[in-house]
C-alpha cells in the first residue's frame, strides 16, 4: 500500500513539474545580435522553473523593449510572476529607462515573437 501511495505521489509530482515547466527565450540585444528579431530553434533558452527552488518564485516569460540614452534595446528573460508590466515600467522609469514594450506569458518559449 505504501508503494502505491509513493507511486501516486511521484506521478502527481512529475505532472506538476511538467505543467510548471517554463522554458523561455533569454537574450539581451546589448550582447546578443538578433535578440530584437523573432527567435527560433537555435536561440538561447532557459528553464525558468529551475530557479523556483532557489528563489521560491514562479516565473513567466517576458519580452521587454526599452530605450536608454536614446538607444533601443530588447531583453527576453524570465520574469517573476508577481511583477506586472506596470510594475516593470515603474522600476525602469525610476532608473531613467523608457519602457517601450512589455509582454509576459506563461507558455514554453512564448516570448520569441518579434
C-alpha positions as CSV (number, residue, x, y, z in Angstrom):
1,X,0.0,0.0,0.0
2,X,2.8,2.4,0.9
3,X,4.4,1.7,-2.5
4,X,1.1,2.6,-4.3
5,X,0.9,5.9,-2.4
6,X,4.5,6.6,-3.2
7,X,3.9,5.9,-6.9
8,X,0.8,8.2,-7.0
9,X,2.8,10.9,-5.2
10,X,5.6,10.5,-7.7
11,X,3.2,10.7,-10.7
12,X,1.5,13.8,-9.3
13,X,4.8,15.5,-8.7
14,X,6.0,14.7,-12.2
15,X,2.8,16.0,-13.6
16,X,3.1,19.2,-11.6
17,X,6.7,19.7,-12.6
18,X,5.7,19.2,-16.3
19,X,2.9,21.7,-16.0
20,X,5.1,24.2,-14.1
21,X,8.0,23.9,-16.6
22,X,8.5,27.3,-18.2
23,X,11.2,27.4,-20.8
24,X,11.8,30.9,-22.1
25,X,14.0,32.6,-24.7
26,X,16.7,34.6,-23.0
27,X,18.9,37.2,-24.6
28,X,19.8,40.9,-24.5
29,X,20.3,43.0,-27.6
30,X,23.3,44.6,-25.8
31,X,25.3,41.3,-26.1
32,X,23.2,39.0,-28.4
33,X,22.9,40.0,-32.0
34,X,19.4,39.3,-33.3
35,X,17.7,39.4,-29.9
36,X,15.3,42.0,-31.3
37,X,14.3,39.6,-34.1
38,X,11.9,36.6,-33.9
39,X,13.6,33.8,-32.0
40,X,13.9,30.2,-33.3
41,X,15.3,26.8,-32.6
42,X,18.9,28.0,-32.4
43,X,18.1,30.8,-30.0
44,X,19.2,30.8,-26.3
45,X,16.7,29.2,-24.0
46,X,16.4,28.8,-20.2
47,X,14.2,26.7,-18.0
48,X,12.9,29.4,-15.6
49,X,11.2,26.8,-13.4
50,X,14.7,25.6,-12.4
51,X,15.0,28.8,-10.4
52,X,11.9,28.3,-8.4
53,X,13.5,26.0,-5.8
54,X,16.3,28.6,-5.4
55,X,14.2,31.8,-5.3
56,X,10.8,30.5,-4.2
57,X,9.2,32.4,-7.0
58,X,7.2,31.3,-10.1
59,X,8.1,32.8,-13.5
60,X,6.6,33.9,-16.7
61,X,8.5,34.6,-19.9
62,X,9.0,38.2,-20.9
63,X,10.0,40.3,-23.8
64,X,10.9,43.9,-22.8
65,X,11.8,46.6,-25.3
66,X,13.2,49.8,-23.8
67,X,15.2,52.9,-24.6
68,X,18.2,54.1,-22.6
69,X,20.3,57.1,-23.6
70,X,18.5,57.2,-27.0
71,X,19.4,53.6,-27.8
72,X,16.7,51.0,-28.4
73,X,17.2,47.6,-26.6
74,X,15.4,44.3,-26.2
75,X,15.5,41.8,-23.4
76,X,13.9,38.3,-23.4
77,X,14.0,36.8,-20.0
78,X,12.3,35.1,-17.0
79,X,10.1,37.5,-15.1
80,X,8.8,36.7,-11.6
81,X,5.0,36.2,-11.9
82,X,4.4,38.7,-9.1
83,X,5.6,41.5,-11.4
84,X,3.2,43.0,-14.0
85,X,4.4,45.2,-16.9
86,X,3.1,48.2,-14.9
87,X,5.5,47.2,-12.1
88,X,8.4,46.9,-14.5
89,X,7.6,50.2,-16.1
90,X,7.8,51.9,-12.7
91,X,11.0,50.1,-11.9
92,X,12.6,51.1,-15.3
93,X,11.3,54.7,-15.0
94,X,13.0,55.1,-11.6
95,X,16.3,54.2,-13.3
96,X,15.7,56.7,-16.2
97,X,14.9,54.0,-18.7
98,X,11.9,54.4,-21.0
99,X,9.9,51.1,-21.3
100,X,8.6,50.9,-24.9
101,X,7.0,47.4,-24.9
102,X,6.4,44.8,-22.3
103,X,4.8,41.4,-22.8
104,X,4.7,38.5,-20.3
105,X,3.3,35.0,-21.0
106,X,3.3,31.6,-19.4
107,X,3.8,29.0,-22.1
108,X,7.1,27.4,-23.1
109,X,9.0,29.7,-25.5
110,X,6.1,32.1,-25.8
111,X,8.4,35.2,-25.7
112,X,10.0,34.6,-29.1
113,X,7.9,36.8,-31.3
114,X,9.1,40.0,-33.0
